[in-house]
Amino acid sequence: MTTAPGALPPPPPRPPARVPRHGLPTAIVVALVMSAAYGIAQILYWSTPDVTSPTSLMVLWLKPLPGIFEATRILLLVGWGVAAVLGLSLALRRGAPPADPEAHARTVRAHQYGILAALTLPYTTMAFHVLFRSLPLLLLCLPTTAAALLLVHRLQLFRRLPGRLLLAGFGSGALIAAGYGLTMNVWAWWYAPGYLLDWSTPRDTVRALFAVGCFNSALFTELGKAAVVAALYFLCRRHFDGVVSGVVLGAAVGLGFNLTETVAYMSDYPGALGSAGPEAQLPVEFWTRQVVGLMAVHVAFTALVGAGFGAARRLRERRDRALVVGAGVLAAVGGHFWTDIALGQLAKRRDDWFSDSDAVGLLLGVPLMTALTSGVFIVLYVLVLRQGLRAQRLGLSRALRAEAAEGDGAVTEPEIGLLLAPRRRLLLELRVWRRDGVAGVRHLMRLQQAQLDLATQRLHRDRSGADIFVPDERPLRDRVLELKGAPMAPEPPALPARGALS
């Protein structure tokens, strides 16, 4: 076949896109690990030795469990039964050859989603109870949390995660991770005294209970949030393009958890809903958790977990992926444990340092305590995010230039500098808003994000060791051309099967 003089040569044929495997089975494994940990806690609770005491004060440990924990336990048992039935149904379907492969795939996926929901949704019982028993407090904390979530979204200077994925991370952190962490912490306080209480050495026993409580809180709180990040990572792996995506999703999960925990702590005070009690503690908790610590503590710890998953996205060896993910989880658990231990000691020092004025102790002492406990983790996740943005910009620069060199119009040379300059993009959005209103800005943002998505997928495709979770960039290119108003190229004819050529 000859090419006319001056005409561009036809593009080389591309290999067919590989169909990505879905991450549902791995997400189910994560949910099973959560259920196994909960089952161990139940065994420890039912086998705990009886608490005997020479004083009547220990009747506090002998009270029956609140009804919300019994409801969670019953719902989990029901969920385990539903998951077992669905799993057995999948096992029976595996042996028979499907008459309609597409219908069979849809049925299998529906069963898998059912198993995942049955294993995780019961944990939301505790979170819903905390959030909606104190609805005024929830409404009070929503504006600051929403502002922080918007800030986290804007930290993605280039390619951004879909908004629905960010909201899914936030909601899962507020309901599943928070419900799991709060439930596991309460179970530990119910069974730990039976194993550790020793009246011959009461002071050492108190220290041991405090240390065990802090470690249990750190372990299961961070594992619950890490499980949410892991499940979303496996379910939506194609949206992860590196450390930036992981940090952002982890921060969203941490914000959701922080919202539920803030409402839980504020509603524990008798004056929370207008009755008599220490109402002064409410602004203290709000200042500590929704202002000073809003982008610290839980956000910092879970951002490091997300950074581990984001870094694993670019690694080929399974051992390397396990190491970086494990390092992120270990940093989160260790940081949480250190924060809980140190805060108890620093609170006494704060009372001594700022004994003359409670207001000064609140305005200066709380930020100082936050900086001393979780400051290093805040700096760490900010540095990781900054380095990730630099690496993302360099990779996108190469991919955009390669895309512009093809000459199909999806990306042009003058657009590269604009796409790689967030400030210039923001100024352009303001100008378009003044000229064309909200509709014009939305169209511009969709176009620029489609171009950055195209460059990101091309970058993954061209990188050595690209995995099967990278989708084909041709639909993205067509999307960009459609947004630009250019006619889309017709689909190339399919090649005949290999056997037909013989």
Sequence and secondary structure as in RCSB ss.txt:
>XXXX:A:sequence
MTTAPGALPPPPPRPPARVPRHGLPTAIVVALVMSAAYGIAQILYWSTPDVTSPTSLMVLWLKPLPGIFEATRIL
LLVGWGVAAVLGLSLALRRGAPPADPEAHARTVRAHQYGILAALTLPYTTMAFHVLFRSLPLLLLCLPTTAAALL
LVHRLQLFRRLPGRLLLAGFGSGALIAAGYGLTMNVWAWWYAPGYLLDWSTPRDTVRALFAVGCFNSALFTELGK
AAVVAALYFLCRRHFDGVVSGVVLGAAVGLGFNLTETVAYMSDYPGALGSAGPEAQLPVEFWTRQVVGLMAVHVA
FTALVGAGFGAARRLRERRDRALVVGAGVLAAVGGHFWTDIALGQLAKRRDDWFSDSDAVGLLLGVPLMTALTSG
VFIVLYVLVLRQGLRAQRLGLSRALRAEAAEGDGAVTEPEIGLLLAPRRRLLLELRVWRRDGVAGVRHLMRLQQA
QLDLATQRLHRDRSGADIFVPDERPLRDRVLELKGAPMAPEPPALPARGALS
>XXXX:A:secstr
    TT                SHHHHHHHHHHHHHHHHHHHHHHHT      SSGGGGGGGS   HHHHHHHHH
HHHHHHHHHHHHHHHHHHHHS  SSHHHHHHHHHHHHHHHHHHHHGGGHHHHHHHHHHTHHHHHHHHHHHHHHHH
HHHHT  SS   HHHHHHHHHHIIIIIHHHHHHHHHHHHHHHHHHH  TTSHHHHHHHHHHHHHHHHHHHHHHHH
HHHHHHHHHHSGGG  SHHHHHHHHHHHHHHHHHHHHHHHHHTSGGGGTSSS TTHHHHHHIIIIIITTTSTHHH
HHHHHHHHHHHHTT  SHHHHHHHHHHHHHHHHHHHHHHHHHHHHHHHHHHHHTTT HHHIIIIIHHHHHHHHHH
HHHHHHHHHHHHHHHHHHHHHHHHHHHHHHH SSSS HHHHHHHT HHHHHHHHHHHHHHHHHHHHHHHHHHHHH
HHHHHHHHHHHHSTT  TTS  SHHHHHHHHHHHT            GGGG 
